[in-house]
Amino acid sequence: MEVREEIADFVAALIGVYSICIIAWVVISFVFSLGVRVPYNRFVSAIMDFLRDVSEPFLRIFRRLGLRVGPLDLSPIVALLTLSIGGRIIVSLIAP
């Protein structure tokens, strides 16, 4: 396998993992906003802190656009679409 293909595969995997982290943050924050949370659980707090620290800087860019429709925040959807399309473009530029 050529080096460019390996780099493209790595970038694609990295984008996939980052997308999973964003989806996990959205789902967990939604579930916890409904009140389903074990209080003072260090493991759950550590996971929440990690997912928030990883996904919030990217999501903050899209939250500035005002993509709120009532109580529904559409910024994670737009962020995931942008990440997916941008990732495909970057991967195709690395290994055509």
C-alpha positions as CSV (number, residue, x, y, z in Angstrom):
1,M,0.0,0.0,0.0
2,E,1.2,3.4,-0.9
3,V,2.0,6.0,1.8
4,R,-0.6,8.4,0.5
5,E,-3.3,5.7,0.8
6,E,-2.3,4.9,4.4
7,I,-2.4,8.6,5.3
8,A,-5.8,8.9,3.6
9,D,-7.1,5.9,5.5
10,F,-5.8,7.4,8.8
11,V,-7.5,10.7,8.1
12,A,-10.8,8.9,7.2
13,A,-10.6,6.9,10.4
14,L,-9.8,10.0,12.4
15,I,-12.8,11.8,11.0
16,G,-15.0,8.7,11.6
17,V,-13.9,8.5,15.3
18,Y,-14.5,12.3,15.7
19,S,-18.0,11.9,14.2
20,I,-18.7,9.1,16.7
21,C,-17.6,11.3,19.6
22,I,-19.9,14.1,18.4
23,I,-22.8,11.7,18.1
24,A,-22.1,10.3,21.5
25,W,-21.9,13.7,23.1
26,V,-25.3,14.7,21.5
27,V,-27.0,11.5,22.6
28,I,-25.6,11.5,26.1
29,S,-26.3,15.2,26.7
30,F,-29.9,14.7,25.5
31,V,-30.4,11.7,27.8
32,F,-28.9,13.5,30.7
33,S,-31.0,16.6,30.0
34,L,-34.1,14.3,30.6
35,G,-32.8,13.6,34.1
36,V,-31.4,10.1,33.6
37,R,-28.1,10.3,35.4
38,V,-26.4,8.6,38.3
39,P,-25.4,11.5,40.6
40,Y,-21.7,11.7,41.6
41,N,-20.5,8.9,39.4
42,R,-16.9,9.5,38.6
43,F,-16.8,7.3,35.5
44,V,-19.8,8.9,33.9
45,S,-18.5,12.4,34.7
46,A,-15.1,11.5,33.2
47,I,-16.8,10.3,30.0
48,M,-19.0,13.4,29.8
49,D,-16.0,15.7,30.4
50,F,-14.0,14.0,27.7
51,L,-16.8,14.1,25.1
52,R,-17.6,17.7,25.9
53,D,-13.9,18.7,25.7
54,V,-13.5,16.9,22.4
55,S,-16.7,18.0,20.6
56,E,-17.6,21.4,21.9
57,P,-14.8,23.4,20.1
58,F,-16.0,22.2,16.8
59,L,-19.7,22.5,17.6
60,R,-19.3,26.0,19.0
61,I,-18.4,27.2,15.4
62,F,-21.9,26.1,14.2
63,R,-23.7,27.2,17.3
64,R,-22.7,30.8,16.4
65,L,-24.8,30.5,13.2
66,G,-28.1,30.4,15.2
67,L,-29.3,27.1,14.0
68,R,-31.8,26.7,16.9
69,V,-35.5,25.9,16.1
70,G,-37.3,26.3,19.3
71,P,-35.8,23.8,21.8
72,L,-34.1,21.9,18.9
73,D,-30.5,22.6,18.2
74,L,-29.6,21.7,14.6
75,S,-25.9,22.7,14.8
76,P,-24.7,19.1,15.5
77,I,-26.4,17.9,12.3
78,V,-24.8,20.7,10.2
79,A,-21.5,20.1,11.9
80,L,-21.6,16.3,11.1
81,L,-22.6,17.0,7.5
82,T,-19.7,19.5,7.1
83,L,-17.3,17.1,8.7
84,S,-18.4,14.3,6.4
85,I,-18.3,16.3,3.2
86,G,-15.0,18.1,4.2
87,G,-13.5,14.8,5.2
88,R,-14.3,13.2,1.9
89,I,-12.8,16.1,0.0
90,I,-9.6,16.0,2.1
91,V,-9.3,12.2,1.7
92,S,-9.8,12.4,-2.0
93,L,-7.2,15.1,-2.3
94,I,-4.7,13.0,-0.4
95,A,-5.1,9.8,-2.3
96,P,-6.9,10.4,-5.6
